[in-house]
Amino acid sequence: MAGGLAIGRSSVIVQGLELLALALLAADAKGLRQRIPLLSSPDKALAAGGWVLLVAAAVALDLALPEL
């Protein structure tokens, strides 16, 4: 990631920010995960589906970005 930042590759920067955001959600930093209804659902299947949607959105964004 540091190499991508040094040469300014936008896709590497976005991937790093996505990884940071997912890690903060997983760690429930400042109760952020509890504020997202799908992730804080008492139904385990719904909560798992929310995580699948988040990861799928991150992958889709990575694929949509052009390699610069």
C-alpha positions, 0 to 999 in steps of 0.5 A: 500500500505504501508503494501505491501511495508513493506513486499515486495509484488511486486503486491502491489508495481506495483499497487501503481505505476500504480495508481500514473502514471494514476493520473499523466496522469489525472492531466496532470502533466508537459503536459504529457497527451498532448504528448500522441496522443490518450489521447489528441485527440480532438475526445472525443470517441478516448480520452475515448478509450485511457483511457479505453486501459490504465486502461485495460492494468493496470488491465491485468498487475495486473492479470499477476503478481504472488502473492508473 
